[in-house]
Amino acid sequence: MLVYSKGTLFVTGGSHGIGEAIIRKVGKNYKTVINYDFSLSPDLDVRDSENLRGAIASALTKGEVQHDLVVSAGVIIAKPFLEQTPEEIQFQLRTNLEGAIHAIQGFLKWHKDSNHPIRPNIVVISSVSAHLHEGSDVAIYEASKAGLSHFVRSIADPGKREFIINVVEPGTIRETNIGGWRDDGTFDTSAREGVNEAQAREVAMLPIEVGKDDVAKVVEMLILGNPKGVYNGASFTVDGGYSVL
């Protein structure tokens, strides 16, 4: 008989890349794993705040059990800033930043309204692009990730001990489809090829390439190995030294 140590793990963007690796790495410790990802269904889009909040509330249960959240949904459209349409700009900002904020707020609001006895643990996947700048082609993506990392640090309040929240900032992870999605939920293979070329140039600078499993290991430590909240409001860069170089 399986005995799970935790209740529900709610993950946004868990079908590909880092999100998929996180579910595979830590999901086995939970009775229920919810993968909220619009590549599975148009209904599972973090831009739909009402549906997202409803899904979170429906997934969580009361009682002496801990529920945790991983925010991993992210997209990038790498093209000259002046050529990006309002829809493409909104797609990145609303998915990467606004969707994350709604997920976190909805998750914490459920805990507060339910007077849940066990504080949750939240890990947010941002990017080294939050503090590194690669040019105007990715300016919107960088702005969204900078806002996301800053948001996490702003809401963290270790003194109140109501929840644990940390942000992980990966460098170039080639095992992901983040660069290929369109705002209608379809995948653009040619756009992904352009991102692949740029990522290959970045990886060539490093003595070792960082993979999605390397990021998942850090998330595992924060979700499963940080019960006291020793790390709270912290940022973890996982980039093989790219940001240093």
Contacts in CASP RR format, 6 or more apart in sequence:
PFRMAT RR
TARGET T0000
AUTHOR 0000-0000-0000
METHOD contacts of the structure
MODEL  1
MLVYSKGTLFVTGGSHGIGEAIIRKVGKNYKTVINYDFSLSPDLDVRDSE
NLRGAIASALTKGEVQHDLVVSAGVIIAKPFLEQTPEEIQFQLRTNLEGA
IHAIQGFLKWHKDSNHPIRPNIVVISSVSAHLHEGSDVAIYEASKAGLSH
FVRSIADPGKREFIINVVEPGTIRETNIGGWRDDGTFDTSAREGVNEAQA
REVAMLPIEVGKDDVAKVVEMLILGNPKGVYNGASFTVDGGYSVL
4 29 0 8 1.000
4 30 0 8 1.000
4 31 0 8 1.000
5 29 0 8 1.000
5 30 0 8 1.000
6 29 0 8 1.000
6 30 0 8 1.000
6 31 0 8 1.000
6 65 0 8 1.000
6 66 0 8 1.000
6 67 0 8 1.000
6 68 0 8 1.000
7 30 0 8 1.000
7 31 0 8 1.000
7 32 0 8 1.000
7 61 0 8 1.000
7 65 0 8 1.000
7 66 0 8 1.000
7 67 0 8 1.000
8 30 0 8 1.000
8 31 0 8 1.000
8 32 0 8 1.000
8 33 0 8 1.000
8 34 0 8 1.000
8 59 0 8 1.000
8 60 0 8 1.000
8 61 0 8 1.000
8 67 0 8 1.000
8 68 0 8 1.000
9 23 0 8 1.000
9 26 0 8 1.000
9 27 0 8 1.000
9 29 0 8 1.000
9 30 0 8 1.000
9 32 0 8 1.000
9 33 0 8 1.000
9 34 0 8 1.000
9 67 0 8 1.000
9 68 0 8 1.000
9 69 0 8 1.000
9 70 0 8 1.000
9 223 0 8 1.000
10 34 0 8 1.000
10 36 0 8 1.000
10 56 0 8 1.000
10 59 0 8 1.000
10 60 0 8 1.000
10 67 0 8 1.000
10 68 0 8 1.000
10 69 0 8 1.000
10 70 0 8 1.000
10 103 0 8 1.000
10 107 0 8 1.000
11 19 0 8 1.000
11 22 0 8 1.000
11 23 0 8 1.000
11 33 0 8 1.000
11 34 0 8 1.000
11 35 0 8 1.000
11 36 0 8 1.000
11 69 0 8 1.000
11 70 0 8 1.000
11 72 0 8 1.000
12 36 0 8 1.000
12 37 0 8 1.000
12 46 0 8 1.000
12 52 0 8 1.000
12 70 0 8 1.000
12 71 0 8 1.000
12 72 0 8 1.000
12 73 0 8 1.000
12 99 0 8 1.000
12 100 0 8 1.000
12 103 0 8 1.000
13 19 0 8 1.000
13 35 0 8 1.000
13 36 0 8 1.000
13 37 0 8 1.000
13 39 0 8 1.000
13 46 0 8 1.000
13 72 0 8 1.000
13 73 0 8 1.000
13 74 0 8 1.000
14 20 0 8 1.000
14 22 0 8 1.000
14 23 0 8 1.000
14 35 0 8 1.000
14 36 0 8 1.000
14 37 0 8 1.000
14 72 0 8 1.000
14 73 0 8 1.000
15 35 0 8 1.000
15 37 0 8 1.000
15 39 0 8 1.000
15 40 0 8 1.000
16 37 0 8 1.000
16 39 0 8 1.000
16 176 0 8 1.000
16 177 0 8 1.000
16 178 0 8 1.000
17 173 0 8 1.000
17 175 0 8 1.000
17 176 0 8 1.000
17 177 0 8 1.000
17 178 0 8 1.000
17 212 0 8 1.000
18 72 0 8 1.000
18 125 0 8 1.000
18 170 0 8 1.000
18 173 0 8 1.000
18 176 0 8 1.000
18 212 0 8 1.000
18 215 0 8 1.000
18 216 0 8 1.000
19 70 0 8 1.000
19 72 0 8 1.000
19 125 0 8 1.000
19 212 0 8 1.000
19 216 0 8 1.000
20 212 0 8 1.000
21 175 0 8 1.000
21 212 0 8 1.000
21 213 0 8 1.000
21 215 0 8 1.000
21 216 0 8 1.000
22 70 0 8 1.000
22 72 0 8 1.000
22 215 0 8 1.000
22 216 0 8 1.000
22 219 0 8 1.000
22 220 0 8 1.000
23 33 0 8 1.000
23 35 0 8 1.000
24 216 0 8 1.000
25 213 0 8 1.000
25 216 0 8 1.000
25 217 0 8 1.000
25 219 0 8 1.000
25 220 0 8 1.000
26 216 0 8 1.000
26 219 0 8 1.000
26 220 0 8 1.000
26 223 0 8 1.000
26 224 0 8 1.000
27 33 0 8 1.000
29 224 0 8 1.000
30 68 0 8 1.000
31 65 0 8 1.000
32 59 0 8 1.000
34 55 0 8 1.000
34 59 0 8 1.000
36 44 0 8 1.000
36 46 0 8 1.000
36 52 0 8 1.000
36 55 0 8 1.000
36 73 0 8 1.000
36 103 0 8 1.000
37 44 0 8 1.000
37 73 0 8 1.000
38 44 0 8 1.000
38 45 0 8 1.000
38 46 0 8 1.000
38 73 0 8 1.000
38 185 0 8 1.000
39 181 0 8 1.000
39 185 0 8 1.000
39 187 0 8 1.000
42 185 0 8 1.000
43 51 0 8 1.000
44 51 0 8 1.000
44 55 0 8 1.000
45 51 0 8 1.000
45 52 0 8 1.000
46 52 0 8 1.000
46 73 0 8 1.000
46 94 0 8 1.000
46 95 0 8 1.000
46 98 0 8 1.000
46 99 0 8 1.000
46 100 0 8 1.000
46 102 0 8 1.000
46 103 0 8 1.000
47 91 0 8 1.000
47 94 0 8 1.000
47 95 0 8 1.000
47 98 0 8 1.000
47 99 0 8 1.000
49 98 0 8 1.000
49 99 0 8 1.000
49 102 0 8 1.000
52 99 0 8 1.000
52 102 0 8 1.000
52 103 0 8 1.000
52 106 0 8 1.000
53 102 0 8 1.000
53 105 0 8 1.000
53 106 0 8 1.000
53 109 0 8 1.000
56 69 0 8 1.000
56 103 0 8 1.000
56 106 0 8 1.000
56 107 0 8 1.000
56 110 0 8 1.000
57 106 0 8 1.000
57 110 0 8 1.000
59 67 0 8 1.000
60 67 0 8 1.000
60 107 0 8 1.000
60 110 0 8 1.000
60 111 0 8 1.000
60 114 0 8 1.000
60 116 0 8 1.000
61 67 0 8 1.000
62 114 0 8 1.000
62 116 0 8 1.000
63 116 0 8 1.000
63 117 0 8 1.000
64 117 0 8 1.000
64 118 0 8 1.000
65 118 0 8 1.000
66 118 0 8 1.000
66 119 0 8 1.000
66 120 0 8 1.000
66 121 0 8 1.000
67 107 0 8 1.000
67 111 0 8 1.000
67 116 0 8 1.000
67 118 0 8 1.000
67 120 0 8 1.000
68 120 0 8 1.000
68 121 0 8 1.000
68 122 0 8 1.000
68 123 0 8 1.000
68 223 0 8 1.000
69 103 0 8 1.000
69 104 0 8 1.000
69 107 0 8 1.000
69 120 0 8 1.000
69 121 0 8 1.000
69 122 0 8 1.000
69 123 0 8 1.000
70 122 0 8 1.000
70 123 0 8 1.000
70 124 0 8 1.000
70 125 0 8 1.000
70 219 0 8 1.000
70 223 0 8 1.000
71 100 0 8 1.000
71 103 0 8 1.000
71 104 0 8 1.000
71 122 0 8 1.000
71 123 0 8 1.000
71 124 0 8 1.000
71 125 0 8 1.000
72 125 0 8 1.000
73 95 0 8 1.000
73 96 0 8 1.000
73 99 0 8 1.000
73 100 0 8 1.000
74 95 0 8 1.000
74 96 0 8 1.000
74 125 0 8 1.000
74 178 0 8 1.000
75 91 0 8 1.000
75 92 0 8 1.000
75 95 0 8 1.000
75 96 0 8 1.000
75 141 0 8 1.000
75 178 0 8 1.000
75 179 0 8 1.000
75 180 0 8 1.000
75 181 0 8 1.000
76 92 0 8 1.000
76 138 0 8 1.000
76 141 0 8 1.000
76 178 0 8 1.000
76 179 0 8 1.000
76 180 0 8 1.000
76 195 0 8 1.000
77 84 0 8 1.000
77 88 0 8 1.000
77 91 0 8 1.000
77 92 0 8 1.000
77 140 0 8 1.000
77 141 0 8 1.000
77 179 0 8 1.000
77 191 0 8 1.000
78 137 0 8 1.000
78 138 0 8 1.000
78 141 0 8 1.000
78 179 0 8 1.000
78 191 0 8 1.000
78 194 0 8 1.000
78 195 0 8 1.000
78 198 0 8 1.000
79 88 0 8 1.000
79 137 0 8 1.000
80 136 0 8 1.000
80 137 0 8 1.000
81 136 0 8 1.000
81 137 0 8 1.000
81 139 0 8 1.000
81 140 0 8 1.000
84 140 0 8 1.000
87 183 0 8 1.000
88 140 0 8 1.000
88 183 0 8 1.000
89 140 0 8 1.000
90 183 0 8 1.000
91 182 0 8 1.000
91 183 0 8 1.000
92 140 0 8 1.000
92 141 0 8 1.000
92 144 0 8 1.000
93 140 0 8 1.000
93 143 0 8 1.000
93 144 0 8 1.000
95 144 0 8 1.000
96 141 0 8 1.000
96 144 0 8 1.000
96 145 0 8 1.000
96 148 0 8 1.000
97 144 0 8 1.000
97 145 0 8 1.000
97 147 0 8 1.000
97 148 0 8 1.000
97 151 0 8 1.000
100 124 0 8 1.000
100 148 0 8 1.000
100 151 0 8 1.000
101 151 0 8 1.000
104 122 0 8 1.000
104 124 0 8 1.000
104 155 0 8 1.000
104 165 0 8 1.000
107 120 0 8 1.000
107 122 0 8 1.000
108 120 0 8 1.000
108 122 0 8 1.000
108 162 0 8 1.000
108 163 0 8 1.000
110 116 0 8 1.000
111 119 0 8 1.000
111 120 0 8 1.000
111 162 0 8 1.000
111 163 0 8 1.000
112 162 0 8 1.000
119 161 0 8 1.000
119 162 0 8 1.000
119 163 0 8 1.000
119 164 0 8 1.000
120 163 0 8 1.000
120 164 0 8 1.000
121 163 0 8 1.000
121 164 0 8 1.000
121 165 0 8 1.000
121 222 0 8 1.000
121 223 0 8 1.000
121 226 0 8 1.000
122 163 0 8 1.000
122 164 0 8 1.000
122 165 0 8 1.000
122 166 0 8 1.000
123 165 0 8 1.000
123 166 0 8 1.000
123 167 0 8 1.000
123 168 0 8 1.000
123 219 0 8 1.000
123 222 0 8 1.000
123 223 0 8 1.000
124 148 0 8 1.000
124 149 0 8 1.000
124 152 0 8 1.000
124 165 0 8 1.000
124 166 0 8 1.000
124 167 0 8 1.000
124 168 0 8 1.000
125 167 0 8 1.000
125 168 0 8 1.000
125 170 0 8 1.000
125 215 0 8 1.000
125 219 0 8 1.000
126 145 0 8 1.000
126 148 0 8 1.000
126 149 0 8 1.000
126 152 0 8 1.000
126 167 0 8 1.000
126 168 0 8 1.000
126 169 0 8 1.000
126 235 0 8 1.000
127 141 0 8 1.000
127 142 0 8 1.000
127 145 0 8 1.000
127 169 0 8 1.000
127 170 0 8 1.000
127 171 0 8 1.000
128 169 0 8 1.000
128 170 0 8 1.000
128 171 0 8 1.000
128 237 0 8 1.000
128 239 0 8 1.000
128 242 0 8 1.000
128 243 0 8 1.000
129 138 0 8 1.000
129 141 0 8 1.000
129 142 0 8 1.000
129 145 0 8 1.000
129 146 0 8 1.000
129 171 0 8 1.000
130 142 0 8 1.000
130 145 0 8 1.000
130 146 0 8 1.000
130 147 0 8 1.000
130 148 0 8 1.000
130 149 0 8 1.000
130 150 0 8 1.000
130 169 0 8 1.000
131 146 0 8 1.000
131 149 0 8 1.000
131 169 0 8 1.000
131 243 0 8 1.000
132 142 0 8 1.000
132 242 0 8 1.000
132 243 0 8 1.000
133 142 0 8 1.000
134 142 0 8 1.000
135 142 0 8 1.000
145 169 0 8 1.000
148 167 0 8 1.000
149 167 0 8 1.000
149 169 0 8 1.000
149 235 0 8 1.000
152 165 0 8 1.000
152 166 0 8 1.000
152 167 0 8 1.000
152 233 0 8 1.000
152 235 0 8 1.000
153 167 0 8 1.000
153 233 0 8 1.000
153 235 0 8 1.000
155 165 0 8 1.000
156 165 0 8 1.000
156 166 0 8 1.000
156 232 0 8 1.000
156 233 0 8 1.000
158 229 0 8 1.000
158 232 0 8 1.000
158 233 0 8 1.000
164 226 0 8 1.000
164 229 0 8 1.000
164 231 0 8 1.000
164 232 0 8 1.000
165 232 0 8 1.000
165 233 0 8 1.000
166 222 0 8 1.000
166 226 0 8 1.000
166 231 0 8 1.000
166 232 0 8 1.000
166 233 0 8 1.000
166 234 0 8 1.000
166 235 0 8 1.000
166 236 0 8 1.000
167 233 0 8 1.000
167 234 0 8 1.000
167 235 0 8 1.000
167 236 0 8 1.000
168 215 0 8 1.000
168 218 0 8 1.000
168 219 0 8 1.000
168 222 0 8 1.000
168 235 0 8 1.000
168 236 0 8 1.000
168 238 0 8 1.000
169 235 0 8 1.000
169 236 0 8 1.000
169 237 0 8 1.000
169 238 0 8 1.000
169 239 0 8 1.000
170 210 0 8 1.000
170 215 0 8 1.000
170 237 0 8 1.000
170 238 0 8 1.000
170 239 0 8 1.000
171 210 0 8 1.000
171 237 0 8 1.000
171 238 0 8 1.000
171 239 0 8 1.000
171 240 0 8 1.000
171 242 0 8 1.000
171 243 0 8 1.000
172 199 0 8 1.000
172 202 0 8 1.000
172 203 0 8 1.000
172 209 0 8 1.000
172 210 0 8 1.000
172 239 0 8 1.000
172 242 0 8 1.000
173 210 0 8 1.000
173 211 0 8 1.000
173 212 0 8 1.000
173 215 0 8 1.000
174 196 0 8 1.000
174 199 0 8 1.000
174 200 0 8 1.000
174 203 0 8 1.000
174 209 0 8 1.000
174 211 0 8 1.000
175 211 0 8 1.000
175 212 0 8 1.000
176 212 0 8 1.000
177 187 0 8 1.000
177 192 0 8 1.000
178 195 0 8 1.000
179 191 0 8 1.000
179 192 0 8 1.000
179 195 0 8 1.000
180 187 0 8 1.000
180 188 0 8 1.000
180 189 0 8 1.000
180 191 0 8 1.000
180 192 0 8 1.000
180 195 0 8 1.000
181 187 0 8 1.000
181 188 0 8 1.000
182 188 0 8 1.000
202 242 0 8 1.000
203 209 0 8 1.000
205 242 0 8 1.000
205 245 0 8 1.000
206 240 0 8 1.000
206 241 0 8 1.000
206 242 0 8 1.000
206 245 0 8 1.000
208 240 0 8 1.000
210 238 0 8 1.000
210 239 0 8 1.000
210 240 0 8 1.000
214 238 0 8 1.000
215 238 0 8 1.000
218 236 0 8 1.000
218 238 0 8 1.000
222 231 0 8 1.000
222 236 0 8 1.000
237 243 0 8 1.000
END
